[in-house]
């Protein structure tokens, strides 16, 4: 039986061992993901770019709360913006974050539904 390299399963994974700066950065990302509203917003943005109004309609949060969470996510570098007239459109900053959010929620789905885990 061979031992699999855990990094070989993550698409686009970097093989560098984490130093204190990388661990601190990852901890900050996980802290931003630890809020249910922010995680929901990131999941919605993983589906594609969106504006505050559309995001508000798709969550249980108020427009003010959605705007505040998006501001925190933007400050943390997790979302980028694009202005179109009077509207600001939000999108995830990179594919690593998209995969992280989707994997976290896929993991949660397995835990909640009782489906067997898989690679």
N, C-alpha and C positions, 0 to 999 in steps of 0.2 A: 504494500500500500504506500503510495507516494504522498508526501505532504505538499499541499498546494500553497503557493505564495498568495497570501491574502490580498496583496496589491494587484495581482493579475486579474482579479475579477471586476475591479472598478474601472469603468470606461474612462479613459483619459487621466487615470491616477498618476500622480507624480511619485517616484520611488524614493525620494529623499527622506531620510529619517528626520522627524520633527525636532527642531530646536525650540528654545523658550519663546522666541518671537512668533514662530508658526503655531505653537500650542496656544499662546495668548490670543492670536488672531482667530483661530478655530473656536476657542472658548467664547470669544465675543460674538461670533456668528451663531453659535448654539444658544447664547443668551438672547439674541434677537429672535430666534426660532421658538423660544420657550413661551411666548405669548400666543394664545390660540387665535386671536384676531390677526396678528401679524403673520402667523403661519398660514392662515386661510388666505390672506391677501397675496402672499408669495405663491401659494398654490394656484390661485386665479391668474396671477401674472405668468406662471409657468405655462399656462394655456395660450398666452399671447398678451400683447400690449393692451392697456386699458386706461380709461380716465377715472377720476374720483367718483363721478356720478354713477358710472356703470359698476364700479367696485362696491359702492355703497348699496346699490340695489341687490347685489349678490351676497352680501353679508348681513349679519344681524346687528351691525354697528351703525352708529349715527355718522353722518357726513363729517362732522367735526372730529370724531374719533378716528375715522378712516384717514382723514387728512393728517392728523397728528402721527398716526402709525406710519404712514407713508413718508412723512418728514424724518422720522427716526430711521427708517430703512434707508432713506436716501443719504442721510448723514453717515450711516454705517457703511455706505458704499455697496449696499446690496441691490438697490434699484437705481436706474437711470431715468431721465426724463427727456421728453421731446415736446416742444411747444408747437401747436397748430392753431393759429388764430388765438382765441381766448382760452382754448383747452390745453391742459398739460396731460400728456400721455405717459404712463409709467410702464417700465419693462424691467425684467431681471437683468442684473449686470453681467452675468455670464452663465455658461452651460454647466459649470461645476455646481453652482447654486441651484439651478433647475433640477439637476439629477439628485442633489442632496434632499431637496424638498420632496420630490416625487418618491424617492426611496424611503424617507422617513414616514410618509403617509402610506406607502405600500406596506411597510413593516407594521404600522398601526392597524391597517386593514386585516392583516393576517392575525394579529393578536386579538382584535375585536371579533372577527368572524370565526376564529378557531381553525382557519386553514393552516396546513402544515407549512413551515418555513421552507424556503428553497434558495438556491444561488441564482 
